[in-house]
Amino acid sequence: MTVSPPIAPTEERNARSHQIDQLPTLQILELINAEDATVAAAVAAVLPDLAEAVDDCVDALRSGHRLHYFGAGTSGRMAVLDATELRPTYGVEPGHVVAHLAGGTRALTDAVEAAEDDAETGFSTAGGVLTAGDVALGVTASGGTPFVGGALRAARDRGARTVLLSANPNAALAEYADIHLAVDTGPEVVTGSTRMKAGTAQKLVLNALSTAVMVRLGRTYSNLMTDMVASNAKLRVRQVRMLVQATGLPADACQAALTAAGDEAKVALVTLLARVDVDSARRALRAAGGVVHRALDAL
């Protein structure tokens, strides 16, 4: 006799939303909002495990290895969004944090639902990019997506560190994960619609993980984005504002320092705070691994 796997919490019916289709618009929105309000507490419950995952990612990236996300559907799109934002926000070099979406780039805008069932493609995709010392992070609300499972199995074979982010404390794929970030968001307002609370939890966790990794790697000074890529007018203005906020100096002085530093905001910041020339600032930052506080201490 075939035994069905246990139902994931996200697939259970939510007793609080049984009558949602009979409610007026405002009450529908209030119900959704009340359910959304529970997500942050569910994320808070996994912060110790998330801290361990952050430290693993920091160690990997510091030693020249990579962080790879693997996911499908909403989960995979969240991973793509997070990885894509890191280059302009923190100046992360191409290829250092990469997201792999079941179904490829077409799945970003068009549902390719069957792709998530392809464990072998997940295995071959991960096997083709992972090396020992990398971190593989699988994202799946149910905790059982075959594409993600195949990727995590390949990661184990390659000697990579494995992390699973799910909304299921009893996730089937947990056996392949060194760390399981089980964010128990419970049943969705609309049964099985994991783009809702589970998706929100994944966004929160991925944001927190990647931001903490960047902070630990010295890609900020205080809470300022020293390594952002100023690729448009808004961001160029933000660079100057960041220097003003960090130093208390007038905008024209900060703009002059930025120009002298070849538009490298972190170098300009060190020249202003330590009152040194550009070459000295660059050498200090290089010796300090790009961490501004360490460079300033050395100077």
N, C-alpha and C positions, 0 to 999 in steps of 0.2 A: 504494500500500500504506500502510495506517495504521500509524504507529509509536507504540507505547505509551510514555508518559512514564517516565523512570527511577523505579524504586521508591524510596520514601522510606526512610531508615534505620529508622524506627519500624515499618515493615511487613516488614522482614526477619526471618528466624527466628533466635532466640538459641540458639547452639550449647550454651550452658551449662544451658539449661532443657528440652532435648529429653525428658528422663525425668521431668519434674515430676509427671506424673500417676501415677507409680509410687512416689513418695517418701512416707515417713511425714510426719505433720503438721509436726513440728519441723524436718525438713530442707526442707520447702517454705518455711517461714517463714525459715529461715537463707538459703536461696537468694534469696528476695525481698529480704531485708535486705542481702545482699551486693551485689545489683544497685543498690539504693537508695543504697548508700554511694558509688557512682560519680558521683552526680548533682552533688554540691557541686563536684567538680573540673571537671565540664563547665561549670558556671556560672562558675567562676573564670576559665575561658579567655576569656569574653566580657566581663569587667569593664571593659576599656578602652572598648569600644563602649557598654557600659551607662552609663559615666560621661558619655559624650557625649550620650546620650539624656537622662540626668538634667539636664544643663545646659540642653538645649533646653527641657525641661519647666519648669524654674525660670524661664528667660527668658520663656516664654509666660505663665505664671501671674503673674509679677511685672508684666507689662505689660497685665494684664486679659484675657488670652485663656484658652482652655480646653484641657484634656487629655481626649481621647475615646478609649476602648477599643472595639475591634470584635472579636467572636469568635463561635464557634459551639460547641455541645456542651460538653465538659469545659473547653476553653480559654476559651469565653465565660463559663462559670460562675465560673472563677477570676478573670476580669476583673471581673465583677459583685461578687464577694466583696471584692476589693481596693478598688474604688471606694466601696462601701457603708461600709466600715470607716473611711474617712478622716474623715468628718464627726464621729462621736463621739470618735475618737482624737485628731484634730488640729484640730477646729473648722473644717474646710473648708466654705466657703459652698456651699449647694446649687447644682448646675449647673456648678461649676468643674472637677470630675473626674467624668465620666459614662461608664458602660459600656453598650454597645449589643449585645444578644444576639440572634443569628439565631433567629427564631421568637418573639421577645418574651418577656414575663414568664412565659408558660406553659411555656417551655422550661427554666425554672429547675428545675421538678419533674417535667416530663414530656418525654421525648425527642421532639423535632421534627426528626428527622434530615434530612428533605428541605430544611429551611430553609437549611442550609449551602451548598446547591448554587445558591442564588438570587443570582447576581451583581448583577442589576438592583436587587433590594431593598437589597443592601449599598450600591450606588451611590447610590440615592435617599435612603436613611437618612443616609448621611454627607453627601451634598450638601445635605440639609435643615438640618444643624446646624453644619457647619464653616465657618469664615471664615479668611481669610489671617491667619497668626500663631498659629493653633491648632496642637496636636500631635495626630496620629491614630496610635494604636498598635494594629496588627493582631496578634491572637494566634491562631496556628494551628500545631498540632504538625507537620502535613505540610508546611506552607509553601505549600499550594496551594488552600486553601478558597475557593471562588468568592465567597461572601458577603464575606469579608475582602478579596479581590482587588478587588471592586467598590468597597468602602469606600476602599481605598487609592488607586484610580484617581480617585475623586471628590475625595479630599483633595489630590491633585496638581493637579487642575483648580481647586480653590479657593485654592491657594497655601499650604496647610497643610504643616507639617513631617511627614514620615512615618517611622514605625518599624515594623519587622516583628519579632515574637518567634516563633521556630519551633524545631523540633528537627531541622531539615534544612539542612545547609550549602549544599545545591544547590537551595534552595527556588525554585519557579517564580515566586513573587510578589516575590522580592528585587528585581526590576527596578523595582518601584514604591516601594521603600523607600529613604529617605536613609540610614538605619541599619538593618542586619540583625543582630539578636541571635540568632545561630545556635547554640543550645545543643545540642551533638551528644551526646545521651544514648544513641544506638544502639538496637539491637533491644530490645523489651520482653520481660519474662519470659513473658508470654502474648502471642503475636504480634499486633501491631496494637492492643493495649490501651493507648492513649496516656493513659488516666487514671492510669497508673502512673508510670514515670520521667519521661516528657515532662510530665505534669501536675505532678509534684513540682517539676521544673525551672521551669515557668511560675510556680508559686506562689512559689518562691524569688526569681525575677527580679522579679516584680511587687512582692513585699514589699520587696525591696531598693530598687527604683526609687522607689516611692512614699515609703518612709521617708526615703531620701536627699533627695528633693525637699522633704519637709516640714522636715527638719533645715536644709537650705540656705535655706528661706524663713523661718527663725526660729521655727518652731512648737514648738521645744524650748528648754530652758535646760539646758546640759550634756546629760545623757541623760534628762531629766525632761519629762513631757508637760504643758507649761504651757497648751496651748490645748484640752485635751480638754473635751468637753461633759459636765458632771456631771449626767446625766439620771436617775440612780438612787442609792440609798443607798451602794452599794459605791463608786461613782465620787466621791461627795461626800467619803467618808472618804479616798479616794486623793488628792483635791485637798489636803486638810489634811496628809496624810503627805508629799506632794511638797514643800509649803512647809517642813515640819520638816526634811526631808532637805536642802533647798537652803540653809536659813538656820541650822540648828542651834538654833533657838528652840523653846520649849515649844509643845505642840499648842494650848493655850488662846490663846496670843498669835497663833498662825497663824490660828486660827479667827476671832479678832476682826478681824484684818487682812483676811481673806477677806470677812467680812460687811461691813466698811466699804467694800470695793471692789466691792460689789454682786455678789459671787460670781465676779468675774473674777480667776482665779488669777494670771494674768500681771501684772496691775496690783498685786495684793496682794504678789506677790514683789518687785516693784520698790520698793514702799513700805517693805518690810522690809529689803531689802538696802541701799537708798540712804538710808533714814530720811527719806523725804519724804512729803508728803500725797498723797492719791489723785489730785487734779487734776494735780499736778506729774508723777506717775508716768504718768498717761494721756497728757499732752502729750509727755513724753519718748519714750514708746513709739510714739506716732503719728509723731513726727519721725524715729524710728529705723526705721520700716517694720516695727514689731512685734518687732524683734530685741532681746532683753533685754540682751545684752552691750553693744550700741551705746547703748542708753538709759542704762545704768549709767555708761558712759564719759562721756556727755554731762552726767550729773548730778554 
